[in-house]
Amino acid sequence: MAWLNRLETSQRSASGLEWSIWKRLPVILLAGTVAPLAIAAVAWFAVPSVSGGAEDPKLLLVIYQSIGLVILHWTLVFTVAIGCALVMVMKGPAFVADPYPPAGRESFLHTNDPGSL
């Protein structure tokens, strides 16, 4: 027994912007991760080796902001991916999980007496 049954009368909608965004998401994720980390690496190596990283609060601020920006970017990409997946599912064929009517509904549908409602 199948978990979901496809409705025979359902129609698929044409794909649109969601697929073009979906296909670009890995590149967007990679670019949005590498760029801030590259800035943090440049800032780290630009500091003279005489002073440690913990002694320079501006350096630590740049590194922490870069890490925060990467995490924010991952969150945004994940949110857009969820949105694309939802639109793809909604545009797909219709499925029904339980095609059986409720137990009390049959007696209601077969009644011809309007006064029994």
C-alpha angles and dihedrals in degrees: 000000000000120000094223126023120211115233111237094217095052121115129205118232121227116267116252141165094336093071095048090050091045092054092050096048097090091053091045090049093049095045092046090051099044098046099060092039090052090052090050091049092050090049091048094051093042091065113092112255091233092075118053123233093251091058094060111069093186090058092050090048091054092048094047092047090050092051090048091049091052092050091047090050092050090050092051093047090048091050092050090048091054090050092050092048092050092050091048091052092047092050092049128087119301118255131192122208100191116018094176119108119238117271098252096043098078094063090048094051096047096051114108096182109097090196092065093068 
